[in-house]
């Protein structure tokens, strides 16, 4: 009974939110997308008077948006190197795990929000193309010795070739996208890939556009997480999937103490030595501690309107993958 009442309450809240934001979203899409989006869109108006956190500091919402932009502008060139150094390379396994959960099939459209240097999109394209190649090989082997039923059916219908997938990397930070494009060019990844400057809270895409929405290690830097989740729901097609890979809360007390000691004592030092930027990596460590735990974030995703929401802990809860569907 309590679960039913809770679900009904969430449905009412979601409908009210949609009614309030509907007119605003229509005005944004009517105005069109400006590729020179400002990182300080929330510096004016009411945002300047509202406070939020920037790591452990309390700042205005507008100041947070500006300072987060500057953090990633500063670390863009060393971002991938620092990811390897900070996680001892384990971030690659976490991202691989995200793709296995996603299990992309040929023809899907991915929106990779806060995709920056392209790690998730590169994996998505590689994974979906490997699935496509397996399907084509299987079809070729089947056609070598067709049964009479297959021969008969081939006259009545033409089996379509698997369609290529498409990934759109969307990030508010132009420096991060610049690094990502350079990586793609060096790797020869050009087909099926687009780069768009855009804000997770105000995505420059039409409703019901994408099959999969992913955001990896980015949503904790968003000023209004609830708004970003609403935008994710809006741009997904019915049946589309939301996937978030993010640092979370470690449940094991011993591992938690070790993790805290490493995070606060080593990561800023690595940031200074490798990237020449202590403060940015101090913020990144602090922002992890301010992000909601697994259950709280799960509730936020459900409140945004997603169904069948669940999460999977990786490395003892150091990171978690949250999944939900738009129905």
Buried (B, 14 or more C-beta within 10 A) or exposed (E): EEEEEEEEEBEEEBEEBBEEBEEEBEEBBEEEBEEEBBBEBBBEEEBEEBEBBBBEEEBBBBBBBBBBBBBBBBBBBBBBEBBEBBBEEBBEEBBEBBBEEBEBBBBBBBBBBBBBBBBBBBBBBBBBBEBBEEBEEEEEEEEEEEEEEEEEEEEEEEEEEBEBBBBBBBBBBBBBBBBBBEBBEEEEBEEBBEBBBBBBBBBBBEEEBBBBBBBBBBBBBBBBBBBBBBBBBBBBBEEBBBBBBBBBBBEEEEBBEEBEEEBBEBBBEBBBEBBEBBBBBBBBBBBBBEBBEBEEBBBBBBBBBBEEBEBBBBBBBBBBBBBBBBE
